[in-house]
Each structure stands twice: as structure tokens, then as C-alpha cells.
Amino acid sequence: MRRKLPQLVAAVFVAGVITAAGCGEPNRAPEAKGPSADAAPPRAAQRVRVDEVRRGSLAGLAGVAGITEAFRTVTVSAEVAGRVIVRHVEPGQDVSEGEVLVALDATQLEIVVDEARASLKAREVDLAETRRELGRGEDLAREGAISGGRHDNLVFATQRAESARDLAAASLRRAERTLQDAAVRAPFSGTVERIDVQVGDYLAPGMPIAALADFDRVRLRAGVTAAEATDLRPGAVATVSIPALGGFQTHAPVHSVGQMADERTGTYPVELWLDNGERRIRGGMVAQLELASPEGGSSIVAPRAAIVRKGGLLVFVVEERDGQPVAVERPVRAGRVHGDLIELLEGVEPGERVVVDGQFALVDGAPVFVDEPVAKTTSKTAWND
């Protein structure tokens, strides 16, 4: 029995070790290696709406605004010095060409005219006398009764008398014109917009007296883009509407298209002339122009909603990459505008889809989820399907 005790103790120790091993955690399979913490999570597709770029013809150019102004205006100024004795007109009064606006005191000017007339009469008498002396001298010269020098002196005296007569006549004409200028007249028919003098004011030459405007016709000035200016020609008929006059609408030809862009706006000046016999159109009214597109030409047209301004003009075109729609930035060059449509001169092709809703949160290459296409625009545009 004593011999078997060490063996029993050893067996119990081994059993305890095995039991302890069996009660421990079982061996685990190695975990699959996960993504690196530095890897960027995939971007979620952004929901957008798209429309298709098509080829069509714009019916006109909308969104072109212009300002009306008088066909001609003038600031009438004093041409001679004098005191105002009569003011014949008031602001708002219609006047005819040549009608007197203001009369200056002409007393001194009338005296100058009288002096000039008397001087002219005296020079005419002198000329008559020298011509008589010259005639007598020529008779004597033929008889050899006077020297050649004496005859020449008579000729020169007559020429001087003629010059003096002509000078006196010119002085008289100047004095008479100055007297006429004492009555300040309208240079053309129009409306007195402003009168700057009162009776009793003393005027010096060049001082403003009144402002006159001709509204029988009006000029309509607008600015168009370079593409629009290239298409326009003088004589093209435009439809003009003026919101301030309610439903007023008329048609007028383009009179001129500028060759140089305005430094402030970058647009090219366009001018139209409108008849205004009823004087309804006033200066400074805003007018909307619709200009017919040239020869009904075909253009690449897209919704204006697709345009994004980001250091220039661009659109987001939806392309397929690895089976996933993505939005790709595409710079474009715009042309004419009509309603909610815009002509794209370069950057896209017919049939491409552009984002028209949701593009302002997009970045180049972002995945997108395309909603159902928006309804076709109902602008006055001929789509060529």
C-alpha cells in the first residue's frame, strides 16, 4: 500500500492538469483581416434629376432687357450775353422748331446793328468815290495826261475801298446774327424738360437755359452677349414689350449692333428705334426684347437649370463607370437664352444627360442615383427628336 501512494499522487496530478486544460478557452480560428482604418468609406450615391441635351431651334432671345430714352436731347445754352426779359416756356410744354424759349434784352445789340449799318453805308460811299476817281484817271491815262504811277494808286485805292465795304458788310451780318441770338429758340420740335433761368437773370455765353427732348420717337438700348451679337443684323425685327405700360407691345427693327463690348457689363450694345406718336413711352422705362433667331438655325439646347457657376459655366453630365452612374463636371460655353432653355455652343453633345436638380452639392466624379427624368420643358423651342 505504501508503494502505491506515489503512483496515485502522480495520477491525480496528471488528471488535474488535463482537467484544467479542458476548462480553459478553446482554440479560436484566426480572424479575417478587416479593412485598414485609413481606407476612405465608400461615398453614398446622391439622388439627382436629369434632362437630356437635344438639338433644336430657339424661337427667340428672351431675357434681354433694354432702357428707353428720348430720340434726341439737347441743353440749350445762351450764345450771347444779356439779361432775361421774357421766359416764354415752362417745363412739360411742347414747342416747335424755331419757337422762342427765352428772350434777352436786345437794346445794346440793336445799337450795334445800327452802327454796323451806318459803317457799311459809309464804306459804300467811299467805294463809289474811289471808283469815280478811277474812271476819270483811266480817261486821263488814255490821253497820256497822268503818269502810270498815279493810275496805279487809283486802282489800289479802289481795291482798298472794296475790301472796307466787304468788311463792313460782314460786321453788319455778325451784328444782326447776334441780335437774332438774343431770342433763344428751340433747335427742334420737342418737349421742354427743364428751364434753368428766370426773368432778370444775367446770362453769359454758354450758360444753360433749358433742356429739350424729342419723344416723337424713342431709342431703345439693350446689351446682348457676344454670341447673340454675332447672330444679329440691322433690320432684324424684334418684339418689344414694356411692363410699365401694361399690355403694350410693338415691333421694331434693330437699327445697330455695336462692335465693342461695354466695359462695365461685357455686353454688346443694340439699339432699336420705336415710333412714339402718342407719347406713351417715356425715358428710363424698362423694355423686354424678343429677337427672332437667325434663319431658324438648329442649336444644341439644354435646360437653364443645368448651368452651374463655378469660376465659369459648367454642367454635370451623368456617365456610367463600372456600372455606376457618376456626375462628371463639363465646362460649357453658353449662347442665347430663351425662357428656361439655354444654347450651349460647346462642351456637350445631343443625347447626353445633364443634372438639373441636386447638382449644387455634387463634386466631379460623385456617384449618383438618377430619379425619373423631369418633364420636357414647354418653352417656345422646336425640339428635333
C-alpha angles and dihedrals in degrees: 000000000000089000093056097051098082090049091051092049091051092050092051091050092051091048091051092052091050091047091050090050091050092051094054127093113290120242113274126217112245112269119246112256109255128212117290116265088234095059114106115241114246115267117249115240112255119226113241140164122228141194131197127254108234141181114247145128124263113230091215148321114284128183093045108134126191139183125232123225138171115283089237136357133188139184106221112215136188114266096189135033119258148114121274110247101165132027105196101181141047132204113285094026119132115230135186127231109281095017115142114252101175132004122212127204104274100183096109092042091054089054090052089052091051091050092050092051092050091048091051091050091051092050090050089054090050091050092050090052095049091047090053091049090048091052092052091046091054091053091051092045091056088053090046091241096130133040124254090247092057090051092050091052090055090051092050092047090054092050091050090050091051091051091049090050092050091048091051090049091052091049089053092051091050092049092049091049091050089052090052090051090060084078104064108212136192111260091210140002113279148104126300104238097176139006116201105185139066132205108279096031114132112224130203122202111283097025112136115249108172144348118234128191132190112216099166081103129015133209118229113203122191138161126234135184123262091258092051092046090052091056097044124090131182108267096037108136118236131193109230125196126180113203093199089064095053111231095359111144132162141163125241136170122244107255100190142357117207123236096206126062121237109257093222102044104021090227129123117245118245121188129198129182117222127193110237106178092147091050092229094134115077131189118275097028117143114237130189118222129205111189121192114244114249114269092334089281121189118247140178104257133189135170114276088229089073094065117103122187111217110147085320137354121308142155133208111240117199112231133173117244118176090340093306122110111234132182114239123194113237122184112222139189114225128215131176124358127215122174109306094343131088132195114235112205096188141356102062139051131217112274096032117124119234127193112250100171128036097018098119092075094045128106127198111286096011115153114245140193110220117220122205110296117267118253115274114270114259096212122134092271129126107228114203104213 
